[in-house]
Amino acid sequence: MGRQKKQPTTASFVLFDVLYEDGSRSSNRKVPGEMLDGLDGDDPARTFIMSQDQKIAEMSGQPRGPIKSLTRSAKQ
């Protein structure tokens, strides 16, 4: 018998552009696609990005402001 090749797993991500209340912007933030499969629409993406921002703030010591708007990136 020959060796079987492992099938590569494809992780699907959805990219989001984030606008913060202080006017700063963050583009192409990756959110796992499986988080967005439910009836909640893009709301889980906001929670995921807020969690990422909190972790980054803890490491850098510079907190991010609240998110004003969240839109899917045009480049998908």
N, C-alpha and C positions, 0 to 999 in steps of 0.2 A: 504494500500500500504506500502511496505517496504521501508526502506531508501536506497537510491542509494549511492554507494561508488564512490568517485571521482577517476577517472583514473589518475594514476601518470603520470606526464609529464616527458619525458625523454629528457634531454638536451644532445645533442651530441657535443662532443668536439673532435678536432684533436690536437694531441700533436706535438710540433715542438722543435727541438734542434737548438739553436742559437749560432753562433760563431761570436764574435765581432772582429773588426780590431786590437784591442790591445792584442788578443790572449785569452781573457777570454771566457768562455762558460756558457751557461744557458740551462739546459735540461728540457724537458717535459713541455714546455710552452703551456698552454691551449688557443685554439682559437675556437670560436663557429663554428660548422660545417656548419651552414647555410651561413656563410660568404664566403665559398669556393665552392658554388654550381654553380657559373657563369663561364663565359668563360675566366676569368682572372687567372685561376689556383690558385697558392698559393700566388700571389701578395697581395691580401687583408690581408693575415696573416702577412706579413711584416709591413704593415701600422698599423695593430692592435697591434702588439708587440711593434713597435716604440712608439705608443701612451701610452701603458702601461709603457714603460721605462721612458717616459717623466713625467708621473704622479709620478712614484717612485722617480725619481730624484728630483722633486719639494719637496717631503716630506722628503727625506733623505739629500738633499743638495749635493749629489754626482751623477753627470751625468754619464750616460752610453755612451760608444763610439758608433760609427757607426757600423751597422750590416755588417759583411763580407759575411756570408752565412747563409741560413735558409734551414733546411731539416726536413722532417717529421721523427718523432721518430720511432725507430724500434718497441718499445713496444706500441702498439695501442690496 
